[in-house]
Amino acid sequence: MDYSKWMTFNKKIHSKKLANICLPMTHDSGAYDLGDRLATGDPIVNELEIVCAALVVKLERAGILPYIDDPLAWLLGEAIPPLKGLTTSSHTDLAEQLAGGIRGFDIRVFRDLDGTYRAFHGLQSRATLESMLNQVATFMKATSNSSEPTGEIVYINFSHYLGFEDPNDSTKPDKRRYFEFGKFVKDILGPWAYLNRETNDPFNQTYSDIIGQEGVYKSRVILTTSDPIGHPEYFWGAQYCPPCDTRNKDLLAGVYTDTTDLSLAVTTQAAQYASAINAGLPFANYMTLTPSKGDYINIIGSALYGAVIELAQRIKDKDPKVARELEAIALAMEIDHDFVTKFEWTTLEELSQRIDPQLPEIIDSNFVPLSLQQNGMSMIFCDWWTTTSVVDVAIGLSNDYAVTWSGNTHIPVGAAGSDEYASNEGPSAEMYQGKLHMVYKDSGNDDMWLALYQKGSGWISKQKIREMPGSVDAKTNKSPSVAVYNGLLCVVWKNNKSDNIRFATFDGTTWTGGNDIVIPSPGKSPKTDNSPYTTVFNNQLVMVHKWNNSDDIHFSTYDGKEWRGGQNITVIDNQKDPNPGTSKRPAVIEYRGTLYMMFRGGFYKNLLQCTYDGKAWRGNVDIKSKQTSYTPKSDEGPGLARYGGMIYMLYKGESKDDIWMSMYDGSGWNENVELAKVTSIQPKTKRSPWLVRVDTALFLLNQGDKDKLYQSTLAPVHL
C-alpha cells in the first residue's frame, strides 16, 4: 500500500466529513532530532536550571572549582543526554512521517535570538522550522493533481510559543514577532492552505470540499495556532488547535492526559470520547503517556548524582577531603534511588512502549464500540509512531471499520511453504513481544511446538518446546491454551499421561515450570479429559475447563504466585439449571469489564453463555435470538476474540466441518452465519478454532484438511 497517498486512493472517504475521517497525528512532531541547546523558557528547562543552580552553590562550597571551571555548564551538560531521552518523540523527519501515512503534526515553536525558528521540547531542534515546513510543501506539491479531485489533507498545530516575548518587557508578548511568524508560515505553506472563510469549519466539510476549495483541486494543509499570529485567512484559531488545552472545546473535544499510568490515560480519553460522541463533536484522542515533574527530577537527577560521584572517585587520591564532601552532597540529593534502579523506563521511547504495541486493541476495546456505524474519532496522537500501527488503525477507522476475510491457507505460506505446520488438535496463539506465538500439539505424537509469526515476514520459525531452553516436558493429547500475563507467555495443557493440567511460562527465551497445577483446599487441583482455556480478567490469569469424567465446568485463577479456586461454576440466577456443563472445551474472554464464557452444552449441541462480574456467575442460557429464531450449534467449543468493538465467536458447525460465525455487541448476538456462504473463504475444521488479534487484523487459526494448520485473516478494507 502507498501510504503517501492513502487519502487520495481511498475513495471511500471522499464523501465523508473531516470529523469522520481519522487523521494519524504525531505528538511533538518536531522533536525528532533535538540538539544540545536548551530551549530557554520551557518549564522543563526552568526547573532544571533551578535544581542545577542550587546544586552548584553546594559544590562550590565543597571546593569543586579547582577541578571544574564552570560547574553550572558542567551539570547542564551532564543533564542533556537524559533530558534528550525524555523529550525525543521520534527519529523520523516530517517528510518520512508524511510518506509513512501520518497526516497531522504538533509543533512547539521556538524563536532563537537571531530570529531563526525551530521546534523544541526541552531542547531546541537542530533542524530549522523552515526546513520542516519545506518538507510539507514538497509533499503537498508531489501529491497534488489539478486535473483530479484528489489529494492529501495535512493538519498542523502550532503552539507553546517561546522567544516571542517583548524585548522590553518579557512578561508581555511581542505581537510583531507573532505576526512575523505567521507571515513566515504563510509564505511557505500558504499556496496549500485550506483558507478560513469563517463559515467553512473544516470538520463539517467533506474531503472533496476541502481538496477542491473554491474549485481548485490540490492537497491541502489546515493550519491552526494556539495564539494569534495574524493572517486570519490562513490560520484557524485556538479552538481548532488540540495542543492548546485551555482552548474553547465547543468545536473540537479532547485534551491530553498528563500521566504515565496507561489505565488512567485510556479511561480518561475514553470518557472524553464518550462525551464528544454524545455532544456530536469531533474528537482528538491522545494515545500518549507523559513523564511527570518527579520523573524528570529522578531520571535527570540520577545522571547528576552519577556525575558527582564519578568526579569524587577521580579526585579522591589527590584531594580526599573534597572528594568526601562531594560524595556527601550526592548522597543528600533528593532522588528516589529505588525509583531509578527499579524503573522500567528512562526515556520517552521506552515509556511509549507501554501503549504503542497495544494501540490497535486499546482503540478497538475502548473507542470503536461508541462510534456505532460511523467513525467519531477525528485524530489519534502518538509518540514514537513507527512503533505503533497508528496509520493502519486510522485508515480502518476512517473506513468505519469495513472488514473482509481472506486466506484460508495452510501455515506457513511463502518460501517456507514446504515445511507445513500440522496438528490433529486445534492450535492456540497470542501476541507476545511483537510476534504471534502459536502453541500446538504435533500431528504424529504428543509433543508441543511453538511457532512464531511476525508482521511483514510471515511465519518465521517453529521449535519443539521440550528442546528449547528450560527443557519443559511439554506433551499433550489435546489442544493447549495460551495467554499473556505479567509479561510472560503462559501456557496450560492437559498432561498426555493423565488428566492433570500443567502450566508453564515463557519469557521469550526460556521456559519455566511445566508441572501439574496444584490448588490447596478447599478447591480441587484441576483435571480434564479435554482442553483448558485461559484469558486475563481482573489482573489475574483465569482458566476454565471441563472436569474429567463429568460435564461440570471448573474455574481457577492465578495471581502470579499461586493458583486458587478450582470449584465448579454455579450461576446465581438460574435455579432451573444452576451448573453449566459441557462435553468439550469452554472459552472465555473479557469484554467491557465482564468475563464471558461460551461453551457447547453437555447433552446437546447448542452454544450457551455465562457471565462473571468478579463476584458471581450468571446465565447458563442458550446463545440465541428470539427475533430471528436461531440457535448456534456446534460439535466443539468455540474460539473467541474482541475485534471491531465486539466479541467475535467462530465455531465448528453441527455434524459437519464448516466454520460458522456470530458477533456480540454488548446487547445481543447477531445471527450465526456460515463463513463459506458470506465470505470468499471456505475454512473447515474438525476441532475448536482459535481467534487472536494481530495488530489491526483478526486471525482465525484452525486444524483443517489432513491435519494441516490453516490461517485466515479478517482485516480492514484500506482501499
Secondary structure by P-SEA (a helix, b strand, c coil): ccccccccccccccccccccbbbbccccccccccccccccccaaaaaaaaaaaaaaaaaaaaccccccccaaaaaaaaaaaaaaaacccccccaaaaaaacccbbbbbbbbccccbbbbbccccccccaaaaaaaaaaaaaaaccccccbbbbbbbbbccccccccccccccccaaaaaaaaaaaaaaccccccccccccccccccaaaaaaccccccbbbbbbbccccccccccccccccccccccccccbbbbbbccccaaaaaaaaaaaaaaaaaabbbbbbccbbbbcaaaaaaaaaaaaaaaaaaaaaacccccaaaaaaaaaaaaacccaaaaaaacccccccccccccccaaaaaaaacccccccccccccccccccccccaaaaaaaaaaacccccccccccccccccccbbbbbcbbbbbbbcccbbbbbbbbccccbbbbbbbbccccccccccccccccccccccccbbbbbbccccbbbbbccccccbbbbbbbcccccccccccccccccccccccbbbbbbbccccbbbbbccccccbbbbbbbccccccccccccccccccccccccccbbbbbbcccbbbbbbccccccbbbbbbbccccccccccccccccbbbbbccccbbbbbcccbbbbbbbcccccbbbbbbbcccccccccccccccccccccccbbbbbbcccbbbbbbbccccbbbbbbbbcccc
